[in-house]
Amino acid sequence: MQWQQKDSSRKRDTAPLKDVFDELLEAYRIKDRYNERKVVAEWESLMGKTVASRTSSISVKNRILYIRLSSGAIKKELMMHKSKVMDLIAEKYGDQVIKDIVFL
């Protein structure tokens, strides 16, 4: 009987794992860095297989996304639509994660 009471009180103190994780990122002031890594890790789902297959390296330094591409045509296309790429990133990860993109 006493075990059941502990279990019911435990349920009142629970929170969704996502909320706890977000609080942890905020507490350690690493949320932006975590989101930067997510941009790199999710580049293919963000931009599609064609762009991802032509991307030879991707990194973030000082909130600037550096993308090295193996196709000149795709590089030129992405440079022309840089604001759309920035909007996609801002929409999914927030405005403060990436402040600029450099295509190499």
GROMACS elastic network, one bead per residue, 0.5 to 0.9 nm:
[ bonds ]
;  ai    aj funct       b0    kb
    1     4     6  0.53582   500
    1     5     6  0.67996   500
    2     5     6  0.52138   500
    2     6     6  0.66600   500
    2     7     6  0.88596   500
    3     6     6  0.52998   500
    3     7     6  0.63732   500
    3     8     6  0.88899   500
    4     8     6  0.62704   500
    4     9     6  0.87157   500
    5     8     6  0.52260   500
    5     9     6  0.63009   500
    5    10     6  0.85326   500
    6     9     6  0.52155   500
    6    10     6  0.60560   500
    6    11     6  0.88070   500
    7    10     6  0.50251   500
    7    11     6  0.65028   500
    8    11     6  0.52617   500
    8    12     6  0.68859   500
    9    12     6  0.53572   500
    9    13     6  0.68779   500
   10    13     6  0.53690   500
   10    14     6  0.66009   500
   11    14     6  0.53023   500
   11    15     6  0.86366   500
   12    15     6  0.84517   500
   14    17     6  0.87844   500
   15    18     6  0.83580   500
   15    19     6  0.67550   500
   15    20     6  0.67211   500
   16    19     6  0.54324   500
   16    20     6  0.65284   500
   16    21     6  0.87474   500
   17    20     6  0.50917   500
   17    21     6  0.60090   500
   17    22     6  0.85385   500
   18    21     6  0.50444   500
   18    22     6  0.60989   500
   18    23     6  0.85842   500
   19    22     6  0.51131   500
   19    23     6  0.61821   500
   19    24     6  0.85968   500
   20    23     6  0.51018   500
   20    24     6  0.61902   500
   20    25     6  0.87344   500
   21    24     6  0.50269   500
   21    25     6  0.62764   500
   21    26     6  0.86704   500
   22    25     6  0.51060   500
   22    26     6  0.62164   500
   22    27     6  0.85760   500
   22    31     6  0.75508   500
   23    26     6  0.50706   500
   23    27     6  0.60175   500
   23    28     6  0.86689   500
   24    27     6  0.50402   500
   24    28     6  0.62957   500
   24    29     6  0.83864   500
   24    30     6  0.86576   500
   24    31     6  0.86183   500
   25    28     6  0.54065   500
   25    29     6  0.59041   500
   25    30     6  0.52518   500
   25    32     6  0.86130   500
   25    34     6  0.79102   500
   26    30     6  0.64155   500
   26    31     6  0.57858   500
   26    32     6  0.89859   500
   27    30     6  0.79272   500
   27    31     6  0.88363   500
   28    31     6  0.79406   500
   29    32     6  0.77070   500
   29    33     6  0.85160   500
   30    33     6  0.52240   500
   30    34     6  0.60843   500
   30    35     6  0.86571   500
   31    34     6  0.50308   500
   31    35     6  0.61875   500
   31    36     6  0.86225   500
   32    35     6  0.50643   500
   32    36     6  0.61431   500
   32    37     6  0.87074   500
   32    63     6  0.86825   500
   32    93     6  0.89960   500
   32    96     6  0.74193   500
   32    97     6  0.56067   500
   32    98     6  0.89295   500
   33    36     6  0.50059   500
   33    37     6  0.63966   500
   33    38     6  0.86971   500
   33    63     6  0.86453   500
   33    97     6  0.77922   500
   34    37     6  0.52096   500
   34    38     6  0.63271   500
   34    39     6  0.88797   500
   35    39     6  0.62800   500
   35    40     6  0.87687   500
   35    93     6  0.63044   500
   35    94     6  0.84591   500
   35    97     6  0.64405   500
   36    39     6  0.52009   500
   36    40     6  0.65848   500
   36    41     6  0.87720   500
   36    59     6  0.87019   500
   36    60     6  0.66426   500
   36    63     6  0.75223   500
   36    65     6  0.84823   500
   36    93     6  0.83581   500
   36    97     6  0.60957   500
   36    98     6  0.72369   500
   37    40     6  0.51416   500
   37    41     6  0.60889   500
   37    42     6  0.84697   500
   37    59     6  0.84416   500
   37    60     6  0.78637   500
   38    42     6  0.57914   500
   38    43     6  0.81997   500
   38    93     6  0.82739   500
   39    42     6  0.52751   500
   39    43     6  0.58192   500
   39    46     6  0.80852   500
   39    60     6  0.88982   500
   39    65     6  0.88993   500
   39    89     6  0.74099   500
   39    93     6  0.76213   500
   39    97     6  0.88113   500
   39    98     6  0.89018   500
   40    43     6  0.53324   500
   40    44     6  0.87190   500
   40    58     6  0.63682   500
   40    59     6  0.65651   500
   40    60     6  0.77460   500
   40    65     6  0.85672   500
   41    44     6  0.78510   500
   41    45     6  0.89233   500
   42    45     6  0.54153   500
   42    46     6  0.61127   500
   42    47     6  0.86649   500
   43    46     6  0.50243   500
   43    47     6  0.59841   500
   43    48     6  0.77682   500
   43    51     6  0.88687   500
   43    52     6  0.67169   500
   43    58     6  0.85171   500
   44    47     6  0.53498   500
   44    48     6  0.50163   500
   44    49     6  0.56975   500
   44    50     6  0.84429   500
   44    51     6  0.73921   500
   44    53     6  0.81208   500
   45    48     6  0.54680   500
   45    49     6  0.75092   500
   45    52     6  0.85053   500
   46    85     6  0.89344   500
   46    88     6  0.76345   500
   46    89     6  0.79349   500
   46    92     6  0.89349   500
   47    50     6  0.79606   500
   47    51     6  0.61373   500
   47    52     6  0.67471   500
   47    85     6  0.82017   500
   47    88     6  0.89486   500
   48    51     6  0.58336   500
   48    52     6  0.61558   500
   48    53     6  0.86036   500
   49    53     6  0.57917   500
   49    54     6  0.85203   500
   50    53     6  0.53419   500
   50    54     6  0.65461   500
   50    55     6  0.88640   500
   51    54     6  0.52081   500
   51    55     6  0.62431   500
   51    69     6  0.83474   500
   51    71     6  0.89731   500
   51    74     6  0.71021   500
   52    56     6  0.81871   500
   52    69     6  0.88526   500
   53    56     6  0.76945   500
   53    70     6  0.88345   500
   54    68     6  0.86239   500
   54    69     6  0.56120   500
   54    70     6  0.52644   500
   54    71     6  0.60530   500
   54    74     6  0.78610   500
   55    58     6  0.72517   500
   55    67     6  0.69100   500
   55    68     6  0.58695   500
   55    70     6  0.61897   500
   55    71     6  0.81540   500
   56    67     6  0.78063   500
   56    68     6  0.55413   500
   56    69     6  0.55485   500
   56    70     6  0.62379   500
   57    66     6  0.80318   500
   57    67     6  0.59724   500
   57    68     6  0.51167   500
   57    69     6  0.72681   500
   58    65     6  0.72375   500
   58    66     6  0.56196   500
   58    68     6  0.62869   500
   58    69     6  0.88629   500
   59    64     6  0.83041   500
   59    65     6  0.58866   500
   59    66     6  0.52398   500
   59    67     6  0.67193   500
   59    68     6  0.89465   500
   60    63     6  0.60650   500
   60    64     6  0.54441   500
   60    66     6  0.59766   500
   60    67     6  0.87983   500
   60    98     6  0.82486   500
   61    64     6  0.53396   500
   61    65     6  0.67516   500
   61    66     6  0.77793   500
   62    65     6  0.84823   500
   62    98     6  0.85955   500
   62    99     6  0.87297   500
   63    96     6  0.81624   500
   63    97     6  0.62414   500
   63    99     6  0.56607   500
   63   100     6  0.70732   500
   63   101     6  0.88745   500
   64    97     6  0.88046   500
   64    98     6  0.57761   500
   64    99     6  0.58895   500
   64   101     6  0.56557   500
   64   102     6  0.72022   500
   65    98     6  0.65513   500
   65    99     6  0.80252   500
   65   100     6  0.62737   500
   65   102     6  0.61338   500
   65   103     6  0.83864   500
   66   100     6  0.87141   500
   66   101     6  0.60012   500
   66   103     6  0.61070   500
   66   104     6  0.71419   500
   67   101     6  0.75126   500
   67   102     6  0.62189   500
   67   104     6  0.58480   500
   68    75     6  0.85504   500
   68   102     6  0.84644   500
   68   103     6  0.59579   500
   69    72     6  0.73055   500
   69    74     6  0.75882   500
   69    75     6  0.62383   500
   69   103     6  0.71525   500
   69   104     6  0.62019   500
   70    74     6  0.83569   500
   70    75     6  0.80760   500
   70   104     6  0.88692   500
   71    74     6  0.54270   500
   71    75     6  0.61813   500
   71    76     6  0.87133   500
   72    76     6  0.61445   500
   72    77     6  0.85756   500
   73    76     6  0.52133   500
   73    77     6  0.61957   500
   73    78     6  0.86605   500
   74    78     6  0.60360   500
   74    79     6  0.84399   500
   75    78     6  0.52173   500
   75    79     6  0.61052   500
   75    80     6  0.86860   500
   75   103     6  0.65849   500
   75   104     6  0.76855   500
   76    79     6  0.50707   500
   76    80     6  0.63024   500
   76    81     6  0.87620   500
   76   103     6  0.87855   500
   77    80     6  0.52266   500
   77    81     6  0.63940   500
   77    82     6  0.85483   500
   78    82     6  0.56491   500
   78    84     6  0.88301   500
   78    85     6  0.76859   500
   78   103     6  0.79413   500
   79    82     6  0.50415   500
   79    83     6  0.86059   500
   79   101     6  0.89715   500
   79   102     6  0.85405   500
   79   103     6  0.70333   500
   80    83     6  0.81146   500
   81    84     6  0.53749   500
   81    85     6  0.65569   500
   81    86     6  0.88269   500
   82    85     6  0.51242   500
   82    86     6  0.61821   500
   82    87     6  0.86038   500
   82   101     6  0.74220   500
   83    87     6  0.60861   500
   83    88     6  0.86343   500
   84    88     6  0.62103   500
   84    89     6  0.86942   500
   85    88     6  0.50903   500
   85    89     6  0.63253   500
   85    90     6  0.86093   500
   85   101     6  0.86677   500
   86    89     6  0.51876   500
   86    90     6  0.60650   500
   86    91     6  0.84972   500
   86    95     6  0.88064   500
   86    98     6  0.76550   500
   86    99     6  0.80766   500
   86   100     6  0.75505   500
   86   101     6  0.76215   500
   87    90     6  0.50210   500
   87    91     6  0.59262   500
   87    92     6  0.85530   500
   87    95     6  0.84429   500
   88    91     6  0.51943   500
   88    92     6  0.62860   500
   88    93     6  0.84793   500
   89    92     6  0.53232   500
   89    93     6  0.57354   500
   89    94     6  0.70501   500
   89    95     6  0.78225   500
   89    97     6  0.81273   500
   89    98     6  0.74620   500
   90    93     6  0.53529   500
   90    96     6  0.75314   500
   90    97     6  0.72859   500
   90    98     6  0.74771   500
   91    94     6  0.58102   500
   91    95     6  0.73222   500
   92    95     6  0.89323   500
   93    96     6  0.82818   500
   93    97     6  0.66204   500
   93    98     6  0.87300   500
   94    97     6  0.59235   500
   94    98     6  0.82786   500
   95    98     6  0.69649   500
   95    99     6  0.77083   500
   96    99     6  0.67206   500
   98   101     6  0.75694   500
